[in-house]
Amino acid sequence: MDKDFQRFINAEIQKIKDDKWIEGEKRNCDPGAEYEVEWVDKNAKNFRNAWNKSKCQDCIYCEKCGKLTLSACDDYVKN
């Protein structure tokens, strides 16, 4: 798998996990795998667009905070 694509996928998976955890806290239960499918249907396109505009995609700290898709970041260091 292409390294850039793998970085994107890892960031997207982390974002899904974080959002799922937040939703679980709201519901007071695990929203289950269906939440992940729903997230992809509703949010994947916007996440991809944000990723393509972000500094995260080529930052050495991508694994830590790439899920945030920031356009500006004080911690940015080009990979």
N, C-alpha and C positions, 0 to 999 in steps of 0.2 A: 504494500500500500504506500502511496506517495506520502512523504513526511509532512508536507503542508496539510494534506487532507486529514492525516491522522491527528495532527494538532487541533484542527477544527473539530473533528469528531469527539476527541477527548474533552474539549471545552464545552461542546454541546451536551454531552452526557453529564458532565458535572452540573451544568445549569439545570438540566431536567431533574437530577437528583435533589438539588437544592430547592427547586420549586415544589417538587413532590413532598419533601420534608415539611415545607411551610404549609402546604395544603393539608397534610396529615395533622399538623398541629391545630389548624383551624377546625378540622372535622373531628379531631380527637380519635383518629384511627388511620390506619394505612390506606391510602386511596387506591392501592393496587396497581397492577400492570396496565389496566385500562386508562389510568391517568397519564401514563407515559405515551400511549398511543394518541390520546386526546391532545397532549402537549405538542406532539409532533404535528398533528393536523392543524392546530391553531397557531403555533409559534415558530415552527422551523424556518419558514420563509423570512420572517422578521429577524430571527437570530442570525441567519446567513447574511442578510443585508447589513446588519450591525457589525458582524464579524469582518466583512469585507471592507468596512470603513474604519475599523479599529486598529490601534497600534498593537493590540494583543497578538495578532497573527504572526508577527515576526519578532516578538520580545522573548528574551531568555527566561522570563518569569511566567510564560504562558501557562504552564501546567498548574501554577499556583492560583492565578487570578484571571485567566483568559476568558472564563465564563462571563466576566463583567463587560466585555466588548467595549472597552474605553477608547475614546478618540484622543484623549490626552491623559497622561499618567506621569506622575513625578518619579515613579520607579522604573520607567521604561528604559530598557537596554537592548539595543538591536542584537538579534541572534546572529 
